[in-house]
Amino acid sequence: MERHTNSISVEQCCSYYRIETTFVQSLNDHGLIELVQQNESYFIAFEQLADLEKYMHMHYDLDINMEGLEAIAHLLNKVQRLQTEIRGLKNELGH
C-alpha cells in the first residue's frame, strides 16, 4: 500500500487526539476538511491538522455542533477574504 508522505491516517490522527473517527468524517462530509481515501483507509493532510484542532476545540470545548462549525468557518473565510482585499486596496493607495 502506498503511503501518503504529507498526510496521516484518520485512525492514527483520532488515536493521537483521542477523538471519534465519526467526528472527522462529519467534518469531511460538511466540507470543513478534506479526506483522501486510499483503499480502505482515509487520510488527512498535515496542513489541515490546524483546522482539525480548531474544529475539535470548538466542538468539544464549546459544544458547537456541525452546523455551527460550518457557519463559523464560512464567516472566518469571509473575514479573511475581506482582510486580503483591504490589504490590496491599501497597497494600491500606497499606504
Backbone as JSON, one array per atom type, in Angstrom:
{
  "sequence": "MERHTNSISVEQCCSYYRIETTFVQSLNDHGLIELVQQNESYFIAFEQLADLEKYMHMHYDLDINMEGLEAIAHLLNKVQRLQTEIRGLKNELGH",
  "N": [[0.84, -1.19, 0.0], [0.61, 2.16, -0.9], [1.89, 4.9, 0.84], [0.81, 8.06, 1.97], [2.97, 10.74, 2.11], [2.64, 13.28, 3.07], [0.55, 13.27, 4.79], [-1.66, 11.9, 7.3], [-3.12, 8.93, 8.6], [-6.61, 8.75, 9.26], [-7.32, 7.13, 11.39], [-4.94, 6.99, 12.94], [-4.66, 9.7, 13.53], [-7.01, 10.22, 15.02], [-6.58, 8.55, 17.16], [-4.33, 9.77, 18.3], [-5.35, 12.35, 19.0], [-7.43, 11.58, 20.55], [-10.16, 11.4, 19.7], [-13.33, 10.76, 18.07], [-13.62, 8.82, 15.09], [-15.87, 9.27, 13.62], [-16.43, 11.95, 14.04], [-14.39, 13.26, 12.6], [-15.02, 12.3, 10.06], [-17.52, 13.48, 9.76], [-16.77, 16.19, 9.66], [-15.49, 16.14, 7.2], [-17.67, 15.39, 5.57], [-19.22, 17.69, 5.78], [-17.68, 19.48, 4.46], [-15.63, 20.83, 5.75], [-13.08, 19.91, 6.23], [-10.81, 18.03, 4.17], [-10.73, 14.74, 3.3], [-8.73, 12.09, 2.04], [-9.26, 9.16, 0.33], [-7.75, 6.02, 0.3], [-7.61, 2.88, -0.83], [-8.94, 1.09, 1.74], [-8.61, 2.96, 3.68], [-8.68, 6.25, 5.16], [-7.17, 9.45, 4.8], [-5.72, 12.42, 6.19], [-4.44, 15.54, 5.3], [-1.36, 16.93, 6.47], [-1.29, 19.74, 6.54], [-3.89, 20.37, 7.12], [-4.31, 19.83, 9.74], [-4.22, 21.88, 11.66], [-6.65, 23.17, 11.21], [-8.35, 21.05, 11.86], [-7.77, 20.8, 14.61], [-8.72, 23.28, 15.5], [-11.49, 23.01, 14.92], [-12.01, 20.82, 16.56], [-11.64, 21.9, 19.17], [-13.63, 23.87, 19.2], [-15.9, 22.26, 18.93], [-15.75, 20.22, 20.98], [-14.93, 21.6, 23.34], [-16.48, 23.94, 23.4], [-18.93, 23.05, 22.73], [-20.13, 23.25, 20.16], [-22.16, 22.54, 17.43], [-22.14, 20.7, 14.23], [-23.4, 22.28, 12.26], [-23.09, 24.81, 13.35], [-20.29, 24.94, 13.32], [-19.88, 24.97, 10.56], [-21.06, 27.46, 9.92], [-19.41, 29.22, 11.37], [-16.93, 28.69, 10.13], [-17.5, 29.6, 7.54], [-17.93, 32.35, 8.03], [-15.41, 33.1, 9.07], [-13.78, 32.59, 6.84], [-14.83, 34.49, 5.1], [-14.16, 36.88, 6.45], [-11.38, 36.68, 6.28], [-11.02, 36.86, 3.48], [-11.96, 39.47, 3.07], [-10.1, 40.93, 4.58], [-7.81, 40.44, 3.08], [-8.55, 41.72, 0.73], [-8.71, 44.38, 1.65], [-6.02, 44.83, 2.36], [-4.91, 44.7, -0.22], [-6.16, 46.92, -1.43], [-5.14, 48.97, 0.18], [-2.45, 48.78, -0.52], [-2.6, 49.54, -3.19], [-3.27, 52.2, -2.84], [-1.0, 53.11, -1.73], [-0.45, 53.0, 0.99]],
  "CA": [[0.0, 0.0, 0.0], [1.34, 3.42, -0.98], [1.6, 5.77, 1.98], [0.91, 9.49, 1.69], [4.02, 11.27, 2.97], [2.23, 14.57, 3.62], [-0.73, 13.08, 5.46], [-1.73, 10.9, 8.36], [-4.39, 8.22, 8.53], [-7.62, 9.24, 10.2], [-7.25, 6.3, 12.59], [-3.8, 7.45, 13.74], [-4.98, 11.06, 13.98], [-8.03, 10.13, 16.06], [-5.93, 7.94, 18.32], [-3.47, 10.8, 18.89], [-6.16, 13.41, 19.59], [-8.47, 10.94, 21.36], [-11.47, 11.81, 19.2], [-14.0, 9.73, 17.3], [-13.46, 8.91, 13.64], [-17.12, 9.81, 13.07], [-16.31, 13.41, 14.07], [-13.55, 13.65, 11.46], [-15.8, 12.02, 8.86], [-18.55, 14.52, 9.68], [-16.1, 17.4, 9.16], [-15.31, 15.91, 5.77], [-18.99, 15.42, 4.93], [-19.7, 19.07, 5.79], [-16.77, 20.3, 3.66], [-14.76, 21.62, 6.6], [-11.76, 19.38, 5.93], [-10.88, 17.12, 3.04], [-10.07, 13.46, 3.49], [-8.4, 11.35, 0.83], [-9.41, 7.72, 0.54], [-6.88, 5.13, -0.44], [-8.06, 1.54, -0.47], [-9.94, 1.11, 2.8], [-8.2, 3.94, 4.68], [-8.81, 7.67, 4.88], [-6.02, 10.23, 5.23], [-5.88, 13.87, 6.29], [-3.16, 16.21, 5.02], [-0.78, 17.6, 7.63], [-1.64, 21.16, 6.57], [-5.26, 20.54, 7.61], [-4.38, 19.49, 11.16], [-4.54, 23.08, 12.44], [-8.1, 23.33, 11.1], [-8.95, 19.98, 12.65], [-7.64, 21.17, 16.03], [-9.64, 24.4, 15.73], [-12.85, 22.47, 14.97], [-12.1, 19.97, 17.76], [-11.81, 22.74, 20.35], [-14.95, 24.49, 19.16], [-16.92, 21.23, 19.11], [-15.67, 19.52, 22.27], [-14.81, 22.52, 24.47], [-17.54, 24.94, 23.39], [-20.18, 22.33, 22.42], [-20.7, 23.79, 18.93], [-22.49, 21.43, 16.53], [-21.59, 20.78, 12.88], [-23.97, 23.42, 11.57], [-22.41, 25.97, 13.92], [-18.92, 24.94, 12.8], [-19.97, 25.42, 9.17], [-21.33, 28.9, 9.92], [-18.19, 29.89, 11.84], [-15.92, 28.57, 9.07], [-17.91, 30.49, 6.46], [-17.68, 33.73, 8.45], [-13.96, 33.3, 9.17], [-13.27, 32.68, 5.47], [-15.26, 35.78, 4.56], [-13.32, 37.9, 7.1], [-10.04, 36.57, 5.7], [-11.07, 37.42, 2.12], [-12.1, 40.92, 3.19], [-8.82, 41.47, 5.03], [-6.91, 40.39, 1.93], [-8.98, 42.78, -0.18], [-8.33, 45.65, 2.26], [-4.56, 44.96, 2.17], [-4.68, 45.02, -1.63], [-6.57, 48.3, -1.68], [-4.16, 49.84, 0.83], [-1.24, 48.75, -1.35], [-2.88, 50.36, -4.38], [-3.26, 53.6, -2.44], [0.33, 53.44, -1.26], [-0.4, 53.1, 2.47]],
  "C": [[0.88, 1.25, 0.0], [0.92, 4.32, 0.18], [1.76, 7.22, 1.56], [1.93, 10.09, 2.66], [3.63, 12.6, 3.61], [0.88, 14.47, 4.34], [-0.61, 11.99, 6.52], [-3.08, 10.21, 8.25], [-5.34, 8.78, 9.58], [-7.57, 8.43, 11.5], [-6.11, 6.74, 13.51], [-4.08, 8.83, 14.34], [-5.96, 11.02, 15.15], [-7.46, 9.51, 17.33], [-5.07, 8.97, 19.05], [-4.29, 11.84, 19.64], [-7.25, 12.89, 20.54], [-9.86, 11.47, 21.01], [-12.05, 10.67, 18.37], [-13.75, 9.93, 15.81], [-14.72, 9.47, 12.99], [-17.1, 11.34, 13.06], [-15.51, 13.9, 12.87], [-14.3, 13.41, 10.16], [-16.9, 13.05, 8.67], [-17.97, 15.84, 9.19], [-15.89, 17.31, 7.66], [-16.64, 16.02, 5.04], [-19.55, 16.83, 4.83], [-18.75, 20.02, 5.05], [-15.82, 21.16, 4.47], [-13.3, 21.18, 6.51], [-11.92, 18.43, 4.76], [-10.07, 15.87, 3.35], [-9.82, 12.83, 2.13], [-8.51, 9.88, 1.16], [-8.43, 6.97, -0.33], [-7.15, 3.72, 0.07], [-9.15, 1.65, 0.6], [-9.67, 2.18, 3.85], [-8.45, 5.36, 4.2], [-7.61, 8.4, 5.49], [-6.38, 11.71, 5.27], [-4.5, 14.49, 6.12], [-2.68, 16.93, 6.28], [-1.19, 19.06, 7.71], [-3.07, 21.41, 7.03], [-5.39, 20.26, 9.11], [-4.7, 20.7, 12.04], [-6.05, 23.35, 12.39], [-8.83, 22.27, 11.93], [-8.91, 20.32, 14.13], [-8.6, 22.3, 16.38], [-11.07, 23.89, 15.85], [-13.05, 21.56, 16.19], [-12.39, 20.82, 18.99], [-13.19, 23.4, 20.36], [-16.04, 23.46, 19.47], [-16.91, 20.65, 20.53], [-15.64, 20.49, 23.46], [-15.98, 23.5, 24.55], [-18.9, 24.35, 23.02], [-20.9, 22.92, 21.21], [-20.94, 22.62, 17.97], [-21.95, 21.68, 15.12], [-22.12, 22.0, 12.12], [-23.33, 24.72, 12.06], [-20.98, 26.08, 13.42], [-18.9, 25.41, 11.35], [-20.16, 26.93, 9.1], [-20.08, 29.68, 10.33], [-17.12, 29.86, 10.76], [-16.23, 29.51, 7.91], [-17.59, 31.95, 6.81], [-16.18, 34.03, 8.54], [-13.32, 33.42, 7.78], [-13.62, 34.02, 4.84], [-14.41, 36.91, 5.15], [-11.92, 37.87, 6.5], [-10.0, 37.15, 4.29], [-11.17, 38.94, 2.16], [-10.8, 41.57, 3.65], [-7.81, 41.48, 3.89], [-7.25, 41.5, 0.94], [-8.57, 44.16, 0.36], [-6.82, 45.88, 2.11], [-4.23, 45.33, 0.74], [-5.04, 46.45, -1.96], [-5.61, 49.29, -1.03], [-2.87, 49.91, 0.02], [-1.41, 49.6, -2.6], [-2.83, 51.85, -4.05], [-1.91, 54.06, -1.91], [0.44, 53.61, 0.24], [0.28, 51.91, 3.06]]
}
